Amino acid sequence: MKGIILAAGKGTRMYPMTLPVCKPLLPVYDKPLIYYPLAVLMQAGIRDILVIVPPDEMYSFIKLLGDGAGFGVNLTYRIQQEQRGIADAFLIGRNFIDGDDVCLVLGDNILCGDGLKQALHTAAAQNSGATIFGYHVDDPRPFGVVEIGPDGKALSIEEKPARPKSNYAVPGVYFYDNSVVDVAREIRPSARGELEITAVNEHYLASGQLRVVKLEPPFTWLDAGNAQSLLTAANTVMRLQQRENRLIACLEEIAWHMGYIDSGALAACAKKLEKTAYGAYLQRLCEQGK
């Protein structure tokens, strides 16, 4: 399975702070926002990852993440020349996908919690159709909302409904079989001129192939789409890390536990960042062992 991170949003709702740097490179407490969707893909067992970036921003992403070797993954980069919607990721990445199944993660989504790795592996294990997540919220009206049947398949999916049929919002993590490129080719732009991910999901829904994995507490889903939610996300990450005495979306730690890098590589990462709290955390991991 391949992975794609759509990190091409300029973050216009956050101007002026995103004028010099795109939203996925902004900090969420102690690490860049892009770390969080990358952590999701790594925990799902996905190592071949395409990062779709805005024009003129590729160097900044490469400076931050390189080719992924430090995290035991293979990163490739492509540019989205203009904002054409989420489903455009499959057209940009069609050669990268190359007939494989694929997981798409939005670049401003933060998903964490005990059991996340298992939930991701459950979704990744499906070899046909599509799998999305449903996260229980008190007020789902600002989100895409999925209604779930007793067999775990979606009964309906709506975008920002005035009268939601359920309380399950759809986070920006989507698993698809290798027909998704053909599906994306067939959909037409919406009224706002974009290839909508909802149209892709509706295709799988119509064929009875849209499954839903429920995410209940203690999972945490955070959207960093505007300045207020970005601050809320940073404060939430800080509280969770202080309470649990561990870092969230620490890519080196995930790579080490997943067997992508060995203890020597982890120690080298700790040495490189030895004057930081992040580096000190990696050093403690080295001393404690797995």
N, C-alpha and C positions, 0 to 999 in steps of 0.2 A: 504494500500500500504506500502511496505517495502522500505528501502533505503540502498544503498551500497556505500561506499566511497572506491575506490581503491587507497590506500595510500602506496603501496608496492614498489614504485620506489626508488632505491638507489641514483639516480641522478648522474650517472657516468659522465655526461657532465659537472658537476659542481665540480668534484674533483679538489683540495684536500678538499674543505670546507664541502663536504658531506661524507667524510671518517668516521668521528666520529658520524654523525647524518644523518638520511635519509631526503630527500628533503622536504616532507610535514611538517616537524618540524622546518624548517628554518623560520626566521621572514620575514614577508612582512610588512614593516614599523613598526607598533606597536602591531602586533599579529601574531601568527604562521600561516603558510600557510594553515594548515588543518582547521582553523576556517572558511575559505571562502566556501569550498564545504559543510561543515556542516551547514553553514548559509543557503545555497540554499535548502537543504533538509528540514530544519526546516520551512522555509518560504513556502515550498510546502505543509505543513501540515503533514509531515512524522515524526513520533516519534520513530519508531522501526528501528534502524540503525545498520548495520554491517560495521565495519572498518577493511579492509584487510591490514595487515602490513607486513613488511619484517621480516625475521628471526632475532631474538635477539633484536628487537626493541619494542616489545609489552609493556614492562614495562614503557618505556618513554611515550607512548601514554596514558597508564592508569594513569600515574602520572599527565599528562596534563589534561585529559578529564574525568577520572574516569569512573563511570558507566552511566554518562550523567544526573544524577539526578539534578545537579546544573543548568542544562539548560532545565529541564523538559522532557528529552528524555531518551530512553533506548538504551544504547550502548553495542554492543557485538563485540568481536574481534576474528579474525582468521588470520592465517599466510599463506602467499603465499611463499612456500618453494623455488620456482625458478620462474624466469621471463618467464611466458608462454603466455603473451598477455592479453589484456583488457577483452576479452570474457571469460577468465578463471575465472573471478570474479563470474560468474553465476554458475560455477561448484563448486567452493569453497563454495559459499553461498547457494547451492541448499536446504540444510536442513533448513537454516534460512529463505529462501523465502517461502518454505512450501506451494506452490500453490497460493501465493498472486501475485499481480502485483508488479512491482519493478522499482525504479528509480536508475540508476547508475550515480555517479558523479566522475570524475577523481580528484585525490588529488592535482593536480597542476593547477586547473582552478579557475579563479576569475571572478564572474559574479555579476554585481550590476547595480542598476538604478531604477528610479521611474517606477512603473508598473511591476517590476519583479515578485512580489508576484502573481499578477493576471495572468501573463504569465505562471507561474509554475502551478497554479491551473487549468488553461485551459488544460495544458498538462496532469496533473494528473487525470483530470475528464474523460479522454478517457478510456473505459473499454475493448477495444480490439485493437489489432495491436500495433504499436509503434509510438512514437512521439519524434522528435528531434527538435533542434533549428537551425535557420539559421541567422547568424550574418553578416551584410553587411561590407565588407572590400574592400579596394582599390585594393589590390593584393592578391587574394585567393590562388595562386599557392602553397604556403607552407603548405596548410591545406587540410583537407577533404572538398570537395565542393559539395553542393546539388543544383540541379536545381528544381525549384518549379513551379508546375502547378497552374492554376487559382483557382482550388478547394482546394488549400493548401496541396495537396499531392505531394510527391517527384516524379519527372520524371526520375531523374538519380542521382547517388551519386558516386563520384570519389575521390580517395586518391592522393593528390598532383599532379593534372593534369597539363601538360605543357600548354594546351589550355583550360582553365576553361569554362564551359558552363554557369556559373553565377558568381556573386560576393558574394555569400552567403557561408561563411565558417561554419563548424559544430563545435560548442563548445562541450566540454566534459561533457554534461548532456543529459542522454538518459532515456526515459520512455518506458517500455515494459509491455505487458500483461504476464500472467503466463505461456505462452508457451515458453518463452525465454530460460528456462533451457533446454528444449528438443532441441531447435534450436542450442544452444551452444554445446550440446552433439554431434550433427551431423556434425558440421563444422570441417574441417581438418586444420592442421597447415599450415601457409603460407610458402613461400620460406625462410623466416627468422626464421621459427620454432615457430611462435606464433599464438594463436587463435585470429584472428583480429576482432575488433568490426565492421569493414566495412563489413565483411562476414555476421554478424548477421543482419545488416541493409539491406544488399542486399537481404536477405531472405524475409524480410517484404516488401521491394520494389517490388520483383517479384510477390508477392501476392496482390499488390495494397493496402497494409496496413501501409505504411510509411508516416505519416503526418509530416508537418513542421510548427512550430510557428516562424514567423519572429521576430527578435529583431532589431529594428531600434533605432537610437539615440533618447533619451539620454542614452540608455543602454551602459554599458561598459563591454567588455570582455577582460580579460588579461590572457595570458598564461605565466606561470613561469617555463618554461622548461629548461632554461639555465641561466647563470650568468647575461647576459645583460638584458634578459626579466624579471628576478627577480628584478633587480634594477629599471627597467622601471615601473614594477608593484608597487614597494614600493613608488616611487616618485608620481605615479598617485594616489594611495590611499591617500597619504599625501595631495596632492592638492585638491582632492575631499572632503576630510574631513574638510580641512580648509575653503573651499569655502562654504560648506553646513552646517558647524558648527555641525556636528554629526559624529558618528563613523560608518564605514562600517563593516558589519559582526560582530557586537557586539552581541554575542550569548545570553547574559543575557537580553539585550534589546529586541531581537527578541522573546525570550521565554516569556517575560513579556507581550508584545503586543499580542502575539498569545494566551495568557491565559494558558501557560504551567506552569508558576510560578506566585505567587502572589506578592504583593508589599512588604510583609515581607521578602520573599526570596530574592527579588532584593536588599532590604536594607542590608541583611546579606552579600550578595556578595560585595556590596559597602564597607561595613565595613572591610571585609577581605582584600580588595585591597586599603584601604584608603590612603596609602602613595604614590599612583601612579596616573598618569593622567587618566588612565583607570578607576580607582576606583572613582576619582572625577567626572568623567562623569556619572557613575552609580548613584552617590549621587545626582547630579543635576536632573537626571530623577526622582528619588524618591521625590525630593522637588517639581518638576513641576507637577507630576501626569501624567496620560495617556492623 
